[in-house]
Amino acid sequence: MGIDWHVDLTRVGAASATSPSKATLDPARCLGGEALAVEAAREVMTKAGREAGHIFNLGHGVLPETDPAVLEAVVRVVHEEGRAGVT
């Protein structure tokens, strides 16, 4: 189930319990610099919870003006802190 960044992940809950979900980060949030993008990524992961099956995704792709270093920081934090289903 794809979940757009406009949808509050905390309200999805049981609707996605039986299938993997893909929650997206608003790509515009990567335009404000590394700290803001990492904070936004952490928000998505927190709202997605620790249940197995969540796929982190950058919604609608990368905007052309996005700094690649910001994307690297987002990927790093998702890999290091995104532990859905991992104990």
C-alpha positions in Angstrom: 0.0 0.0 0.0 1.5 3.4 -1.0 0.9 6.1 1.5 1.4 9.7 0.2 3.2 12.2 2.5 -0.1 14.1 2.7 -1.5 11.2 4.8 -0.9 11.1 8.5 0.8 7.7 9.1 -0.5 7.5 12.6 -4.0 7.3 11.2 -3.2 4.4 8.8 -2.5 1.8 11.4 -4.7 -1.2 11.0 -5.4 -0.5 7.3 -1.9 -1.4 6.4 -1.4 -4.2 9.0 -1.9 -7.0 6.5 0.3 -5.7 3.7 3.7 -3.9 3.3 3.3 -0.1 3.3 5.4 2.5 1.6 5.4 5.8 3.3 7.0 8.7 1.6 9.0 11.8 2.5 7.9 15.0 0.8 10.8 15.7 -1.5 10.4 19.5 -0.9 11.6 18.8 2.7 15.0 18.0 1.3 15.4 21.5 -0.1 15.8 23.1 3.4 19.2 21.6 4.1 20.6 18.4 5.7 19.3 19.0 9.2 15.7 19.6 8.2 15.7 16.7 5.7 17.1 14.3 8.4 14.5 15.6 10.9 11.7 14.9 8.3 13.0 11.4 7.6 13.0 10.7 11.3 9.4 11.9 11.5 8.4 9.5 8.8 10.1 6.6 10.5 8.7 7.4 13.9 5.1 7.6 12.5 5.6 4.4 10.5 6.4 2.6 13.8 8.6 -0.5 14.3 6.4 -3.1 12.7 7.9 -5.1 9.8 6.8 -4.2 6.3 7.4 -0.4 6.1 9.3 0.8 3.0 10.8 4.3 3.3 10.5 6.2 0.0 11.1 9.7 -1.3 7.8 10.6 -2.8 7.6 11.7 -6.4 11.4 11.5 -6.8 14.2 14.0 -6.4 13.6 17.6 -7.2 16.3 18.9 -9.6 17.6 21.5 -7.2 18.1 19.1 -4.3 21.7 18.9 -3.0 23.0 15.4 -3.3 24.7 15.7 0.1 21.2 16.1 1.7 20.0 12.9 0.0 23.1 11.1 1.3 22.3 12.2 4.8 18.7 11.0 4.5 19.8 7.6 3.2 22.3 7.3 6.0 19.8 8.1 8.7 17.3 5.7 7.2 19.9 2.9 7.1 21.2 3.6 10.6 18.0 4.3 12.4 15.2 2.8 10.3 14.8 -0.5 12.1 11.1 -1.5 11.3 10.7 -5.1 12.3 14.3 -5.5 13.6 14.8 -6.3 17.2 
